[in-house]
């Protein structure tokens, strides 16, 4: 990721969170001018500043630099959790039951093919 892409991502996340340049600079404990230069792609933040921005934006580092994968257990667990947040307790229990049954069937099929 180059400094322009990183700056654009930081700006987009800041706006998505309805933060001003000033509030993000303060939350990250960095200078306002420096943050503006980062967002405009003029400067690349140091690792220390990058971590401050990650914390101030409340995002993961991989999300900020665009390396969030669309596979793997963590990704699927997050997606499942997001989908289930809007469900009632009864609906969540039903989904969990279906998921447990499905997992048992997958494991059974896997063992039969080995």
Phi and psi in degrees as GROMACS dihedral restraints (atoms count N, CA, C in turn):
[ dihedral_restraints ]
;  ai    aj    ak    al  type     phi  dphi    fc
    3     4     5     6     1   -90.4    20    10
    4     5     6     7     1   172.3    20    10
    6     7     8     9     1   -66.6    20    10
    7     8     9    10     1   -29.6    20    10
    9    10    11    12     1   -67.6    20    10
   10    11    12    13     1   -44.2    20    10
   12    13    14    15     1   -64.1    20    10
   13    14    15    16     1   -43.0    20    10
   15    16    17    18     1   -62.2    20    10
   16    17    18    19     1   -45.1    20    10
   18    19    20    21     1   -60.5    20    10
   19    20    21    22     1   -42.5    20    10
   21    22    23    24     1   -63.3    20    10
   22    23    24    25     1   -40.5    20    10
   24    25    26    27     1   -66.0    20    10
   25    26    27    28     1   -42.9    20    10
   27    28    29    30     1   -62.1    20    10
   28    29    30    31     1   -45.2    20    10
   30    31    32    33     1   -60.7    20    10
   31    32    33    34     1   -44.9    20    10
   33    34    35    36     1   -63.0    20    10
   34    35    36    37     1   -43.4    20    10
   36    37    38    39     1   -66.4    20    10
   37    38    39    40     1   -39.2    20    10
   39    40    41    42     1   -61.4    20    10
   40    41    42    43     1   -46.4    20    10
   42    43    44    45     1   -67.7    20    10
   43    44    45    46     1   -38.3    20    10
   45    46    47    48     1   -59.6    20    10
   46    47    48    49     1   -34.0    20    10
   48    49    50    51     1   -91.0    20    10
   49    50    51    52     1     6.5    20    10
   51    52    53    54     1    56.8    20    10
   52    53    54    55     1    40.8    20    10
   54    55    56    57     1  -101.7    20    10
   55    56    57    58     1   146.5    20    10
   57    58    59    60     1   -87.2    20    10
   58    59    60    61     1   167.8    20    10
   60    61    62    63     1   -58.5    20    10
   61    62    63    64     1   -40.2    20    10
   63    64    65    66     1   -64.9    20    10
   64    65    66    67     1   -44.7    20    10
   66    67    68    69     1   -68.8    20    10
   67    68    69    70     1   -36.2    20    10
   69    70    71    72     1   -69.1    20    10
   70    71    72    73     1   -42.8    20    10
   72    73    74    75     1   -59.0    20    10
   73    74    75    76     1   -42.4    20    10
   75    76    77    78     1   -66.4    20    10
   76    77    78    79     1   -45.2    20    10
   78    79    80    81     1   -63.5    20    10
   79    80    81    82     1   -34.0    20    10
   81    82    83    84     1   -89.1    20    10
   82    83    84    85     1    -5.8    20    10
   84    85    86    87     1    57.0    20    10
   85    86    87    88     1    48.1    20    10
   87    88    89    90     1  -130.8    20    10
   88    89    90    91     1   164.2    20    10
   90    91    92    93     1   -70.2    20    10
   91    92    93    94     1   145.6    20    10
   93    94    95    96     1   -61.7    20    10
   94    95    96    97     1   -44.5    20    10
   96    97    98    99     1   -64.0    20    10
   97    98    99   100     1   -43.1    20    10
   99   100   101   102     1   -62.0    20    10
  100   101   102   103     1   -44.4    20    10
  102   103   104   105     1   -61.4    20    10
  103   104   105   106     1   -42.3    20    10
  105   106   107   108     1   -59.8    20    10
  106   107   108   109     1   -39.9    20    10
  108   109   110   111     1   -67.2    20    10
  109   110   111   112     1   -37.0    20    10
  111   112   113   114     1   -64.9    20    10
  112   113   114   115     1   -48.7    20    10
  114   115   116   117     1   -62.3    20    10
  115   116   117   118     1   -34.3    20    10
  117   118   119   120     1   -82.3    20    10
  118   119   120   121     1    -3.2    20    10
  120   121   122   123     1    80.0    20    10
  121   122   123   124     1    17.8    20    10
  123   124   125   126     1   -82.4    20    10
  124   125   126   127     1   -37.8    20    10
  126   127   128   129     1  -126.2    20    10
  127   128   129   130     1   148.5    20    10
  129   130   131   132     1   -99.4    20    10
  130   131   132   133     1   127.9    20    10
  132   133   134   135     1   -68.9    20    10
  133   134   135   136     1   151.4    20    10
  135   136   137   138     1   -69.0    20    10
  136   137   138   139     1   167.8    20    10
  138   139   140   141     1   -60.2    20    10
  139   140   141   142     1   -40.6    20    10
  141   142   143   144     1   -61.5    20    10
  142   143   144   145     1   -44.6    20    10
  144   145   146   147     1   -68.4    20    10
  145   146   147   148     1   -39.3    20    10
  147   148   149   150     1   -57.2    20    10
  148   149   150   151     1   -45.7    20    10
  150   151   152   153     1   -64.2    20    10
  151   152   153   154     1   -39.2    20    10
  153   154   155   156     1   -61.5    20    10
  154   155   156   157     1   -40.8    20    10
  156   157   158   159     1   -67.9    20    10
  157   158   159   160     1   -40.7    20    10
  159   160   161   162     1   -56.7    20    10
  160   161   162   163     1   -47.4    20    10
  162   163   164   165     1   -66.9    20    10
  163   164   165   166     1   -42.1    20    10
  165   166   167   168     1   -68.1    20    10
  166   167   168   169     1   -33.0    20    10
  168   169   170   171     1   -86.7    20    10
  169   170   171   172     1    -9.9    20    10
  171   172   173   174     1    56.4    20    10
  172   173   174   175     1    52.2    20    10
  174   175   176   177     1  -130.1    20    10
  175   176   177   178     1   166.3    20    10
  177   178   179   180     1   -82.9    20    10
  178   179   180   181     1   155.4    20    10
  180   181   182   183     1   -61.7    20    10
  181   182   183   184     1   -40.4    20    10
  183   184   185   186     1   -67.2    20    10
  184   185   186   187     1   -32.8    20    10
  186   187   188   189     1   -66.9    20    10
  187   188   189   190     1   -41.2    20    10
  189   190   191   192     1   -65.9    20    10
  190   191   192   193     1   -40.2    20    10
  192   193   194   195     1   -90.3    20    10
  193   194   195   196     1     1.2    20    10
  195   196   197   198     1    81.8    20    10
  196   197   198   199     1    22.4    20    10
  198   199   200   201     1  -102.4    20    10
  199   200   201   202     1    12.9    20    10
  201   202   203   204     1   -62.2    20    10
  202   203   204   205     1   124.0    20    10
  204   205   206   207     1   -84.8    20    10
  205   206   207   208     1   156.3    20    10
  207   208   209   210     1  -103.4    20    10
  208   209   210   211     1    29.5    20    10
  210   211   212   213     1  -154.1    20    10
  211   212   213   214     1   177.3    20    10
  213   214   215   216     1    95.1    20    10
  214   215   216   217     1   158.6    20    10
  216   217   218   219     1   -60.0    20    10
  217   218   219   220     1   -44.1    20    10
  219   220   221   222     1   -60.9    20    10
  220   221   222   223     1   -42.9    20    10
  222   223   224   225     1   -61.6    20    10
  223   224   225   226     1   -49.0    20    10
  225   226   227   228     1   -67.5    20    10
  226   227   228   229     1   -37.1    20    10
  228   229   230   231     1   -63.8    20    10
  229   230   231   232     1   -40.6    20    10
  231   232   233   234     1   -64.7    20    10
  232   233   234   235     1   -45.7    20    10
  234   235   236   237     1   -62.6    20    10
  235   236   237   238     1   -42.5    20    10
  237   238   239   240     1   -62.9    20    10
  238   239   240   241     1   -43.2    20    10
  240   241   242   243     1   -61.9    20    10
  241   242   243   244     1   -43.1    20    10
  243   244   245   246     1   -61.4    20    10
  244   245   246   247     1   -43.0    20    10
  246   247   248   249     1   -66.0    20    10
  247   248   249   250     1   -35.2    20    10
  249   250   251   252     1   -82.2    20    10
  250   251   252   253     1   -14.7    20    10
  252   253   254   255     1   -62.4    20    10
  253   254   255   256     1   -27.3    20    10
  255   256   257   258     1   -88.5    20    10
  256   257   258   259     1    -1.0    20    10
  258   259   260   261     1   -87.4    20    10
  259   260   261   262     1   154.8    20    10
  261   262   263   264     1   -74.5    20    10
  262   263   264   265     1   171.3    20    10
  264   265   266   267     1   -62.5    20    10
  265   266   267   268     1   -40.4    20    10
  267   268   269   270     1   -65.9    20    10
  268   269   270   271     1   -42.5    20    10
  270   271   272   273     1   -64.7    20    10
  271   272   273   274     1   -39.5    20    10
  273   274   275   276     1   -62.7    20    10
  274   275   276   277     1   -42.7    20    10
  276   277   278   279     1   -62.6    20    10
  277   278   279   280     1   -40.7    20    10
  279   280   281   282     1   -64.5    20    10
  280   281   282   283     1   -43.9    20    10
  282   283   284   285     1   -62.9    20    10
  283   284   285   286     1   -42.4    20    10
  285   286   287   288     1   -61.6    20    10
  286   287   288   289     1   -42.3    20    10
  288   289   290   291     1   -62.1    20    10
  289   290   291   292     1   -45.4    20    10
  291   292   293   294     1   -62.4    20    10
  292   293   294   295     1   -43.1    20    10
  294   295   296   297     1   -63.2    20    10
  295   296   297   298     1   -44.1    20    10
  297   298   299   300     1   -61.2    20    10
  298   299   300   301     1   -43.6    20    10
  300   301   302   303     1   -62.5    20    10
  301   302   303   304     1   -44.2    20    10
  303   304   305   306     1   -61.9    20    10
  304   305   306   307     1   -43.3    20    10
  306   307   308   309     1   -62.5    20    10
  307   308   309   310     1   -42.4    20    10
  309   310   311   312     1   -60.6    20    10
  310   311   312   313     1   -41.2    20    10
  312   313   314   315     1   -67.4    20    10
  313   314   315   316     1   -41.0    20    10
  315   316   317   318     1   -62.7    20    10
  316   317   318   319     1   -44.3    20    10
  318   319   320   321     1   -63.6    20    10
  319   320   321   322     1   -39.7    20    10
  321   322   323   324     1   -64.0    20    10
  322   323   324   325     1   -46.1    20    10
  324   325   326   327     1   -62.9    20    10
  325   326   327   328     1   -39.7    20    10
  327   328   329   330     1   -62.4    20    10
  328   329   330   331     1   -42.9    20    10
  330   331   332   333     1   -68.0    20    10
  331   332   333   334     1   -30.8    20    10
  333   334   335   336     1   -73.7    20    10
  334   335   336   337     1   -26.6    20    10
  336   337   338   339     1   -89.8    20    10
  337   338   339   340     1    -7.4    20    10
